[in-house]
Amino acid sequence: MFVGEVQYIDYKTDIFDDLDTFAPALMKRKGYEHENEVRAYYMDVPMKDGKVDESPEADERPGVYRKVDIDRLVKEVIVAPDAEPWFLELVEAVVDRYGLAAPVRRSSLADPPNWGQ
C-alpha cells in the first residue's frame, strides 16, 4: 500500500518520469490543482521464480479489493454546479443507500459573487 500527494502537471509541457513506476498514479492535470488530493493505492507485483513476472498473463489478473473505512476517507460529496436536480437527488440516494456519513452538496463555483449589498 502506498500513499502520496498528487502532483498537478501541464500535460503539454511537463514530462513524466518513466522510470518511476508510481508516477502515473500520482499525476493529474493542473486544472484539478484545487483538489489538493492524496491518493492511496495498492500494487501487487506478480512474481514467478523469485523474479517479476512480465508475461502477458500476469497483466491480465483481476483487481484486488481492500476493505477501507470510507467515512474516514470522504468528508463531503460535491456535485457539479450545473448538474440537473435529478442528478443531485441520485447522488444523495446512492450516498444514503450505502450509508456514507458525508454530506452531499452542489458546488458553489457557479454562485454569483457577493457584492456586499
Salt bridges, closest charged atoms under 4 A:
GLU33 OE2 - LYS30 NZ 3.70
GLU35 OE1 - LYS28 NZ 2.59
GLU37 OE1 - LYS28 NZ 2.68
GLU37 OE2 - ARG39 NE 2.80
ASP44 OD2 - ARG61 NH1 3.38
GLU76 OE1 - ARG105 NE 2.88
